[in-house]
Amino acid sequence: MKPKILSYGEIIFDLIEGRPFLGGAPLNFAWFVNQLGGQATLFSAVGNDPMGSEAISCIEDYGIDNHINFSNHPTGT
């Protein structure tokens, strides 16, 4: 049985030389939990904007279970 781990907090994009890289400690942690054979669930919020939609798409591609709400604020950078 896989250990189940909850991660919650911010999802942000780091802008490095103008290019966005998805991150934030809770997301990075959840990704590593899954890579090590655990089952992470991520609770967070993103802006109702293109970057928020991209974040959710990437998180789903990573195979991370998630409960992400849309916020009236922009996705963090």
DOLUMTI-411048 format. One record per residue: residue in three letters; x, y, z of N, C-alpha, C in turn. Coordinates in Angstrom, 3 decimals, always signed. Layout:
DOLUMTI-411048
+---------+----------+----------+----------+----------+----------+----------+----------+----------+----------+
| residuo |    neast |   nnorth |      nup |   caeast |  canorth |     caup |    ceast |   cnorth |      cup |
+---------+----------+----------+----------+----------+----------+----------+----------+----------+----------+
|     ala |        X |        Y |        Z |        X |        Y |        Z |        X |        Y |        Z |
...
+---------+----------+----------+----------+----------+----------+----------+----------+----------+----------+
This chain:
DOLUMTI-411048
+---------+----------+----------+----------+----------+----------+----------+----------+----------+----------+
| residuo |    neast |   nnorth |      nup |   caeast |  canorth |     caup |    ceast |   cnorth |      cup |
+---------+----------+----------+----------+----------+----------+----------+----------+----------+----------+
|     met |   +0.843 |   -1.187 |   +0.000 |   +0.000 |   +0.000 |   +0.000 |   +0.892 |   +1.256 |   +0.000 |
|     lys |   +0.559 |   +2.189 |   -0.871 |   +1.312 |   +3.441 |   -0.958 |   +0.978 |   +4.343 |   +0.232 |
|     pro |   +1.979 |   +5.031 |   +0.798 |   +1.667 |   +6.023 |   +1.823 |   +0.938 |   +7.201 |   +1.184 |
|     lys |   -0.072 |   +7.711 |   +1.873 |   -0.842 |   +8.856 |   +1.378 |   -0.377 |  +10.108 |   +2.112 |
|     ile |   -0.033 |  +11.122 |   +1.339 |   +0.530 |  +12.356 |   +1.874 |   -0.279 |  +13.539 |   +1.351 |
|     leu |   -0.611 |  +14.470 |   +2.247 |   -1.319 |  +15.694 |   +1.878 |   -0.325 |  +16.846 |   +1.816 |
|     ser |   -0.400 |  +17.610 |   +0.751 |   +0.420 |  +18.805 |   +0.595 |   -0.510 |  +19.970 |   +0.272 |
|     tyr |   -0.331 |  +21.092 |   +0.966 |   -1.190 |  +22.237 |   +0.658 |   -0.385 |  +23.530 |   +0.730 |
|     gly |   -0.794 |  +24.466 |   -0.093 |   -0.142 |  +25.761 |   -0.131 |   -0.100 |  +26.306 |   -1.547 |
|     glu |   +0.829 |  +27.242 |   -1.748 |   +0.867 |  +28.000 |   -2.989 |   +1.406 |  +27.209 |   -4.173 |
|     ile |   +0.875 |  +27.541 |   -5.320 |   +1.418 |  +27.099 |   -6.603 |   +1.834 |  +28.381 |   -7.317 |
|     ile |   +3.068 |  +28.427 |   -7.740 |   +3.559 |  +29.636 |   -8.401 |   +4.347 |  +29.271 |   -9.654 |
|     phe |   +4.542 |  +30.259 |  -10.486 |   +5.447 |  +30.129 |  -11.618 |   +6.664 |  +30.999 |  -11.326 |
|     asp |   +7.840 |  +30.411 |  -11.428 |   +9.074 |  +31.185 |  -11.364 |   +9.363 |  +31.672 |  -12.775 |
|     leu |   +9.650 |  +32.947 |  -12.910 |  +10.015 |  +33.503 |  -14.216 |  +11.527 |  +33.644 |  -14.265 |
|     ile |  +12.156 |  +32.806 |  -15.066 |  +13.609 |  +32.817 |  -15.194 |  +13.938 |  +33.200 |  -16.631 |
|     glu |  +14.585 |  +34.344 |  -16.766 |  +14.889 |  +34.906 |  -18.082 |  +13.632 |  +34.985 |  -18.935 |
|     gly |  +12.517 |  +35.357 |  -18.305 |  +11.255 |  +35.541 |  -19.008 |  +10.479 |  +34.271 |  -19.288 |
|     arg |  +11.022 |  +33.111 |  -18.915 |  +10.335 |  +31.832 |  -19.158 |   +9.706 |  +31.340 |  -17.860 |
|     pro |   +8.440 |  +30.898 |  -17.919 |   +7.772 |  +30.415 |  -16.709 |   +8.108 |  +28.951 |  -16.408 |
|     phe |   +8.391 |  +28.679 |  -15.135 |   +8.631 |  +27.322 |  -14.651 |   +7.696 |  +27.080 |  -13.470 |
|     leu |   +6.870 |  +26.058 |  -13.569 |   +5.895 |  +25.752 |  -12.531 |   +6.607 |  +25.270 |  -11.277 |
|     gly |   +6.150 |  +25.749 |  -10.122 |   +6.777 |  +25.340 |   -8.870 |   +5.961 |  +25.739 |   -7.661 |
|     gly |   +6.676 |  +26.017 |   -6.602 |   +6.077 |  +26.248 |   -5.298 |   +6.369 |  +25.027 |   -4.435 |
|     ala |   +6.779 |  +25.252 |   -3.194 |   +7.205 |  +24.151 |   -2.325 |   +6.170 |  +23.036 |   -2.207 |
|     pro |   +4.863 |  +23.337 |   -2.017 |   +3.896 |  +22.243 |   -1.885 |   +3.783 |  +21.382 |   -3.143 |
|     leu |   +3.849 |  +22.004 |   -4.304 |   +3.791 |  +21.242 |   -5.555 |   +5.059 |  +20.410 |   -5.738 |
|     asn |   +6.210 |  +21.017 |   -5.489 |   +7.465 |  +20.275 |   -5.603 |   +7.462 |  +19.069 |   -4.665 |
|     phe |   +7.002 |  +19.272 |   -3.434 |   +6.936 |  +18.187 |   -2.454 |   +6.023 |  +17.066 |   -2.947 |
|     ala |   +4.834 |  +17.422 |   -3.443 |   +3.885 |  +16.413 |   -3.934 |   +4.485 |  +15.633 |   -5.096 |
|     trp |   +5.190 |  +16.309 |   -5.977 |   +5.819 |  +15.632 |   -7.114 |   +6.841 |  +14.609 |   -6.632 |
|     phe |   +7.677 |  +15.015 |   -5.665 |   +8.693 |  +14.093 |   -5.152 |   +8.070 |  +12.921 |   -4.402 |
|     val |   +6.995 |  +13.157 |   -3.655 |   +6.293 |  +12.057 |   -2.978 |   +5.881 |  +11.009 |   -4.003 |
|     asn |   +5.273 |  +11.459 |   -5.100 |   +4.849 |  +10.521 |   -6.146 |   +6.041 |   +9.809 |   -6.780 |
|     gln |   +7.123 |  +10.533 |   -7.003 |   +8.311 |   +9.926 |   -7.612 |   +8.913 |   +8.843 |   -6.719 |
|     leu |   +8.736 |   +8.995 |   -5.398 |   +9.294 |   +8.031 |   -4.446 |   +8.320 |   +6.913 |   -4.107 |
|     gly |   +7.195 |   +6.846 |   -4.823 |   +6.260 |   +5.743 |   -4.648 |   +5.089 |   +6.023 |   -3.739 |
|     gly |   +4.956 |   +7.249 |   -3.269 |   +3.813 |   +7.616 |   -2.441 |   +2.651 |   +8.090 |   -3.292 |
|     gln |   +1.586 |   +8.476 |   -2.611 |   +0.413 |   +9.028 |   -3.290 |   +0.113 |  +10.382 |   -2.663 |
|     ala |   +0.488 |  +11.451 |   -3.362 |   +0.293 |  +12.806 |   -2.856 |   -1.027 |  +13.379 |   -3.348 |
|     thr |   -1.651 |  +14.153 |   -2.478 |   -2.817 |  +14.949 |   -2.847 |   -2.469 |  +16.400 |   -2.558 |
|     leu |   -2.690 |  +17.269 |   -3.525 |   -2.349 |  +18.683 |   -3.416 |   -3.616 |  +19.515 |   -3.280 |
|     phe |   -3.669 |  +20.348 |   -2.233 |   -4.749 |  +21.313 |   -2.049 |   -4.157 |  +22.690 |   -2.288 |
|     ser |   -4.775 |  +23.473 |   -3.178 |   -4.249 |  +24.793 |   -3.479 |   -5.292 |  +25.612 |   -4.230 |
|     ala |   -4.881 |  +26.782 |   -4.673 |   -5.716 |  +27.644 |   -5.512 |   -4.820 |  +28.289 |   -6.561 |
|     val |   -5.395 |  +28.563 |   -7.698 |   -4.706 |  +29.283 |   -8.769 |   -5.656 |  +30.346 |   -9.299 |
|     gly |   -5.115 |  +31.305 |  -10.009 |   -5.950 |  +32.325 |  -10.615 |   -6.784 |  +31.759 |  -11.754 |
|     asn |   -7.905 |  +32.407 |  -11.995 |   -8.768 |  +32.027 |  -13.119 |   -8.211 |  +32.712 |  -14.372 |
|     asp |   -7.033 |  +32.254 |  -14.786 |   -6.306 |  +32.876 |  -15.888 |   -5.535 |  +31.793 |  -16.651 |
|     pro |   -4.902 |  +32.145 |  -17.769 |   -4.189 |  +31.126 |  -18.548 |   -3.101 |  +30.395 |  -17.756 |
|     met |   -2.386 |  +31.103 |  -16.895 |   -1.341 |  +30.441 |  -16.109 |   -1.947 |  +29.447 |  -15.119 |
|     gly |   -3.098 |  +29.783 |  -14.556 |   -3.778 |  +28.856 |  -13.659 |   -4.210 |  +27.595 |  -14.384 |
|     ser |   -4.747 |  +27.766 |  -15.575 |   -5.154 |  +26.605 |  -16.379 |   -3.952 |  +25.748 |  -16.749 |
|     glu |   -2.838 |  +26.384 |  -17.084 |   -1.610 |  +25.652 |  -17.407 |   -1.108 |  +24.881 |  -16.190 |
|     ala |   -1.184 |  +25.497 |  -15.016 |   -0.746 |  +24.822 |  -13.795 |   -1.560 |  +23.556 |  -13.557 |
|     ile |   -2.870 |  +23.656 |  -13.666 |   -3.727 |  +22.487 |  -13.443 |   -3.430 |  +21.397 |  -14.463 |
|     ser |   -3.245 |  +21.776 |  -15.708 |   -2.930 |  +20.799 |  -16.751 |   -1.629 |  +20.057 |  -16.431 |
|     cys |   -0.605 |  +20.791 |  -16.022 |   +0.682 |  +20.166 |  -15.685 |   +0.548 |  +19.242 |  -14.478 |
|     ile |   -0.174 |  +19.683 |  -13.463 |   -0.348 |  +18.878 |  -12.252 |   -1.054 |  +17.571 |  -12.584 |
|     glu |   -2.053 |  +17.643 |  -13.436 |   -2.740 |  +16.417 |  -13.856 |   -1.806 |  +15.529 |  -14.666 |
|     asp |   -0.981 |  +16.127 |  -15.532 |   -0.002 |  +15.350 |  -16.300 |   +1.011 |  +14.666 |  -15.382 |
|     tyr |   +1.338 |  +15.311 |  -14.257 |   +2.269 |  +14.731 |  -13.287 |   +1.641 |  +13.572 |  -12.516 |
|     gly |   +0.319 |  +13.407 |  -12.629 |   -0.360 |  +12.332 |  -11.916 |   -0.604 |  +12.628 |  -10.453 |
|     ile |   -0.623 |  +13.898 |  -10.088 |   -0.851 |  +14.288 |   -8.699 |   -2.345 |  +14.494 |   -8.487 |
|     asp |   -2.912 |  +13.771 |   -7.504 |   -4.302 |  +14.025 |   -7.136 |   -4.380 |  +15.456 |   -6.640 |
|     asn |   -5.465 |  +16.152 |   -6.961 |   -5.524 |  +17.548 |   -6.538 |   -6.942 |  +18.008 |   -6.263 |
|     his |   -7.007 |  +18.998 |   -5.416 |   -8.232 |  +19.741 |   -5.128 |   -7.826 |  +21.205 |   -5.249 |
|     ile |   -7.975 |  +21.747 |   -6.441 |   -7.519 |  +23.106 |   -6.717 |   -8.718 |  +23.968 |   -7.066 |
|     asn |   -8.811 |  +25.094 |   -6.384 |   -9.882 |  +26.054 |   -6.630 |   -9.340 |  +27.214 |   -7.452 |
|     phe |  -10.239 |  +27.834 |   -8.206 |   -9.878 |  +29.051 |   -8.921 |  -10.126 |  +30.242 |   -8.012 |
|     ser |   -9.213 |  +31.193 |   -8.053 |   -9.273 |  +32.402 |   -7.247 |   -9.542 |  +33.597 |   -8.155 |
|     asn |  -10.036 |  +34.682 |   -7.562 |  -10.211 |  +35.927 |   -8.312 |   -8.885 |  +36.666 |   -8.474 |
|     his |   -7.854 |  +36.200 |   -7.790 |   -6.529 |  +36.810 |   -7.882 |   -5.721 |  +36.094 |   -8.962 |
|     pro |   -4.757 |  +36.766 |   -9.569 |   -3.955 |  +36.106 |  -10.607 |   -3.065 |  +35.011 |  -10.014 |
|     thr |   -2.715 |  +34.057 |  -10.847 |   -1.775 |  +33.013 |  -10.440 |   -0.442 |  +33.670 |  -10.102 |
|     gly |   +0.176 |  +33.214 |   -9.023 |   +1.400 |  +33.836 |   -8.524 |   +2.618 |  +33.585 |   -9.392 |
|     thr |   +3.499 |  +34.588 |   -9.403 |   +4.799 |  +34.449 |  -10.071 |   +5.867 |  +34.922 |   -9.119 |
+---------+----------+----------+----------+----------+----------+----------+----------+----------+----------+
